[in-house]
Amino acid sequence: MTHTDSLNETLANARVVLVDFDGPVCDLFAGLSAAEVARELAGLLAARDGAAGAKAARTDDPFEVLRIAHDADGELGEEIERALTAAEVRAVAVAGKPVPGASETLEAARATGRGVAVVSNNSAECVRIFLGLHGLDQYVAEIVGRHSAQPHLMKPNPYPLITAAERMNIDVTSCTLIGDSLTDVRAAHAAGATAIGYATTPPAYEAFTEARADAVTDSMQDAADVLVAA
């Protein structure tokens, strides 16, 4: 089966299109880097818990800092969660336009009678603000963001996908997820949904293929074109 055939088949069988946020829709940290946010969070954490802060200082992943904070103390984790959400809201304000083809994909999915939901490890607040800023909220029925008190429910846990499907009154096996990381593929397959890998580099394309993504594309516009032609 060719690249185009697999994308056609996967989208044709999807009644709901689930889309990851950071990557397929928005380059979230284009203006405010993830490493900068991680350093900010690690500094806040260090002021409250030196050992946890020292551990957090070794990563440039804001989500990992959040996990470290929650592991250290639930209340501290929620404080870091609030700080991360605030940073994400600042980030969407300077992130620029949607990823090329993203707007067209959301619009095409709705125009062809499919439901659309965003399922993200980012906060629902920052997703909602970005969609509103760019007029995309009209196409998205549901947003499932990071669970504020339970970071273990982030993808690759299938919880966000299952939750979105439940809110839309559809079986999750009728959904496909477009995502730019292997955690998206694992989350989709754990839920029983299909997965489309959005690969922005040749190594990412190969990794999605090895992970048995149901389809792989290097262009969100391709997804929009397939939906329109279906």
C-alpha positions in Angstrom: 0.0 0.0 0.0 1.4 3.4 -1.0 1.7 6.4 1.3 -1.4 8.0 -0.4 -3.4 4.8 -0.2 -2.8 4.4 3.5 -3.7 8.0 4.2 -6.8 7.7 2.1 -8.0 4.5 3.8 -7.3 5.7 7.3 -9.2 9.0 6.9 -12.0 7.4 4.9 -12.7 5.1 7.8 -12.6 7.8 10.5 -15.9 9.3 11.7 -14.0 11.6 14.1 -10.6 13.2 13.4 -8.6 13.8 16.6 -5.7 16.1 16.2 -2.7 16.7 18.5 -2.1 20.4 19.2 1.7 21.2 19.4 3.0 20.1 16.0 0.1 19.4 13.7 -1.8 22.6 14.6 0.6 25.0 16.3 4.3 25.3 16.6 3.7 26.2 20.3 7.2 27.0 21.4 8.3 28.9 18.2 8.5 32.2 20.0 9.0 31.1 23.6 11.2 28.0 23.7 10.3 24.8 25.6 13.8 24.8 27.1 13.2 28.3 28.4 9.9 27.3 30.0 11.5 24.2 31.5 14.3 26.4 33.1 11.6 28.7 34.5 9.6 25.9 36.0 12.8 24.2 37.4 13.7 27.5 39.1 10.2 27.7 40.7 10.5 24.1 41.8 14.0 24.6 43.2 12.7 27.4 45.4 10.3 25.0 47.1 12.2 21.7 46.9 15.9 21.7 46.3 16.3 18.1 45.4 13.4 18.1 43.0 14.6 21.4 41.5 18.1 20.0 41.0 16.6 17.0 39.2 14.4 19.2 37.1 17.3 21.4 36.1 18.7 18.4 34.1 15.9 18.4 31.6 14.7 20.8 28.9 11.2 19.2 28.8 8.5 21.2 30.6 6.4 18.0 30.9 9.2 16.2 32.7 9.6 19.1 35.1 5.9 18.8 35.8 6.2 15.1 36.5 9.1 15.6 38.8 7.1 18.2 40.7 4.1 15.9 41.1 6.3 13.0 42.2 7.8 15.2 44.9 4.5 16.6 46.2 1.0 16.8 44.9 0.4 20.4 46.0 3.8 21.5 44.5 2.9 19.7 41.3 -0.3 21.7 41.0 1.7 24.9 41.5 4.0 24.0 38.7 1.0 23.0 36.6 -0.4 26.5 37.0 2.9 28.0 36.1 3.2 25.7 33.0 -0.3 26.6 31.8 0.5 30.3 32.2 3.7 29.8 30.1 1.8 28.0 27.4 -0.7 30.8 27.3 2.2 33.2 26.8 3.6 30.9 24.2 0.5 30.8 22.0 0.5 34.6 21.8 3.9 34.6 20.1 3.7 31.2 18.3 2.7 32.7 14.9 0.2 31.3 12.5 -1.2 27.7 12.4 1.0 25.0 10.8 0.5 25.1 7.0 -2.5 22.9 6.1 -3.8 22.7 9.7 -6.7 25.1 9.2 -7.6 23.4 6.0 -7.6 20.0 7.6 -9.9 21.0 10.5 -12.2 22.7 8.0 -12.2 19.8 5.6 -13.0 17.3 8.4 -16.0 19.3 9.5 -17.1 20.0 5.9 -17.2 16.2 5.2 -19.4 15.5 8.2 -16.7 14.3 10.6 -16.3 15.3 14.2 -13.1 17.1 15.2 -11.4 17.2 18.6 -8.1 18.4 19.8 -6.4 16.0 22.2 -3.2 17.4 23.7 -0.7 17.1 26.5 -0.8 20.9 26.6 -3.4 22.8 28.7 -6.9 23.0 27.2 -6.7 26.8 28.0 -3.8 27.4 25.7 -5.4 25.3 22.9 -8.7 27.2 23.3 -7.0 30.6 23.1 -5.0 29.7 20.0 -8.0 28.3 18.2 -10.0 31.4 19.0 -7.2 33.7 17.9 -7.1 32.1 14.5 -10.8 31.4 13.9 -10.4 27.7 14.2 -12.7 27.1 17.2 -15.7 26.9 14.8 -14.4 23.6 13.5 -13.4 21.9 16.8 -16.2 20.3 18.9 -14.1 19.2 21.9 -10.7 20.0 23.5 -9.2 17.5 25.8 -6.1 19.0 27.4 -3.7 17.9 30.1 -5.3 16.7 33.4 -4.2 19.3 35.9 -3.8 17.0 38.8 -2.9 13.7 37.1 0.0 14.1 34.6 0.2 10.3 34.2 -3.0 10.6 32.1 -1.1 12.5 29.4 -0.4 10.6 26.2 0.8 7.9 25.6 -2.0 7.1 28.1 -5.1 6.7 25.9 -7.2 8.7 28.4 -7.4 11.9 26.3 -8.6 10.0 23.2 -11.2 8.0 25.2 -12.4 11.1 26.9 -12.9 13.0 23.6 -14.7 10.0 22.1 -17.0 9.8 25.1 -17.8 13.5 25.0 -18.7 13.1 21.3 -20.8 10.0 21.9 -18.8 7.9 19.5 -16.7 4.7 19.9 -13.1 5.6 20.0 -12.4 2.9 17.5 -14.1 5.1 14.9 -11.5 7.8 15.5 -8.1 8.5 13.9 -5.5 10.7 15.6 -3.1 12.9 13.7 0.0 13.5 15.9 3.7 14.3 15.5 5.2 12.0 18.2 5.4 8.3 18.9 3.4 8.9 22.1 0.5 9.8 19.8 0.8 6.5 17.9 1.0 4.5 21.2 -2.0 6.4 22.7 -4.1 5.8 19.6 -3.3 2.1 19.3 -3.8 1.6 23.1 -7.3 3.2 22.7 -8.1 1.1 19.6 -8.1 4.1 17.3 -6.0 4.5 14.2 -3.0 6.9 14.1 -1.6 9.2 11.4 2.0 10.3 12.0 2.8 13.8 11.0 6.5 13.6 10.2 8.5 16.8 9.6 11.8 15.0 9.1 12.9 11.8 7.3 14.0 10.2 10.6 10.5 11.0 12.0 8.9 9.4 9.0 11.0 6.3 9.4 10.2 6.1 13.2 6.5 6.4 12.5 6.7 3.6 10.0 8.6 1.4 12.4 6.0 2.1 15.1 3.3 0.9 12.7 1.4 4.1 12.4 -1.6 3.4 10.1 -0.5 6.2 7.8 2.3 8.8 7.7 2.4 12.2 6.1 4.8 15.0 5.9 2.1 17.6 5.1 -1.0 18.6 6.9 -2.2 19.9 3.6 -2.1 16.3 2.3 -4.6 15.3 5.0 -6.9 18.2 4.0 -6.7 17.3 0.3 -7.5 13.6 1.0 -10.5 14.6 3.2 -11.9 16.9 0.5 -11.4 14.3 -2.2 -13.0 11.4 -0.1 
